Amino acid sequence: EVQLVESGGGLVQPGGSLRLSCAASGFTFSSYWMSWVRQAPGKGLEWVANIKQDGSEKYYVDSVKGRFTISRDNAKNSLYLQMNSLRAEDTAVYYCAREKANWGSPAYFDYWGQGTLVTVSS
Amino acid sequence: EIVLTQSPGTLSLSPGERATLSCRASQSVSSSYLAWYQQKPGQAPRLLIYGASSRATGIPDRFSGSGSGTDFTLTISRLEPEDFAVYYCQQYGSSPLLTFGGGTKVEIK
């Protein structure tokens, strides 16, 4: 059974940092693109970042470029999101999601974790 | 960036009725690279449709997707009580940069 379990969320002050983790199990983690998707309270879904199977390619939504860094450790079956210079508008539930590839490129999300809440507030 | 606009924002229907949800793209989505998800309160999204019209594993056949280019539709043929939720479309035609629509809430009338 595919499982994705996020951790690391919490309350942080504006300008602060937080590192999210996602523990994957039930599939060959190193064979899949992985993504972070967020959802602000009462709002819709927003793709944040994704990373290729071997970590050689990483992409970000414009609003987090230069502040967030996605990474992975295939030996530990884990995905990470380092979030720096956090702003109030980064407040959201952050989901880890597995991506099905389409001709080698990330496509749609077939499995999701339950999410971890990040609150940026003073 | 491809912007996806979903309509209506809210759809009020009764169980047994047909639901038709629209997703319009700001530019053509190549090869119908569009997916649909269902999200219930407090839960993670669930994949329903990919490739505009292919049902994901375990999805009932009352859910169907259609469309191409800039106009896509999710149809629920007969609403069951468990289908009242929020639905999102997502494009991967501009992969690896991915975008979601704003969502349509299907509520009980």
HADDOCK unambig.tbl for C-alpha pairs under 7 A between the chains (distance, minus, plus):
assign (segid A and resid 44 and name CA) (segid B and resid 102 and name CA) 5.51 0.50 0.50
assign (segid A and resid 44 and name CA) (segid B and resid 103 and name CA) 6.36 0.50 0.50
assign (segid A and resid 45 and name CA) (segid B and resid 100 and name CA) 6.36 0.50 0.50
assign (segid A and resid 46 and name CA) (segid B and resid 99 and name CA) 6.90 0.50 0.50
assign (segid A and resid 46 and name CA) (segid B and resid 100 and name CA) 6.37 0.50 0.50
assign (segid A and resid 47 and name CA) (segid B and resid 98 and name CA) 6.34 0.50 0.50
assign (segid A and resid 47 and name CA) (segid B and resid 99 and name CA) 6.28 0.50 0.50
assign (segid A and resid 59 and name CA) (segid B and resid 96 and name CA) 6.92 0.50 0.50
assign (segid A and resid 59 and name CA) (segid B and resid 97 and name CA) 6.97 0.50 0.50
assign (segid A and resid 105 and name CA) (segid B and resid 95 and name CA) 6.37 0.50 0.50
assign (segid A and resid 105 and name CA) (segid B and resid 96 and name CA) 6.28 0.50 0.50
assign (segid A and resid 106 and name CA) (segid B and resid 95 and name CA) 6.10 0.50 0.50
assign (segid A and resid 106 and name CA) (segid B and resid 96 and name CA) 5.60 0.50 0.50
assign (segid A and resid 107 and name CA) (segid B and resid 92 and name CA) 5.10 0.50 0.50
assign (segid A and resid 107 and name CA) (segid B and resid 95 and name CA) 6.56 0.50 0.50
assign (segid A and resid 108 and name CA) (segid B and resid 35 and name CA) 6.55 0.50 0.50
assign (segid A and resid 108 and name CA) (segid B and resid 92 and name CA) 6.77 0.50 0.50
assign (segid A and resid 109 and name CA) (segid B and resid 47 and name CA) 6.86 0.50 0.50
assign (segid A and resid 110 and name CA) (segid B and resid 47 and name CA) 5.81 0.50 0.50
assign (segid A and resid 112 and name CA) (segid B and resid 44 and name CA) 6.38 0.50 0.50
assign (segid A and resid 113 and name CA) (segid B and resid 44 and name CA) 6.80 0.50 0.50
assign (segid A and resid 114 and name CA) (segid B and resid 43 and name CA) 6.71 0.50 0.50
assign (segid A and resid 114 and name CA) (segid B and resid 44 and name CA) 5.52 0.50 0.50
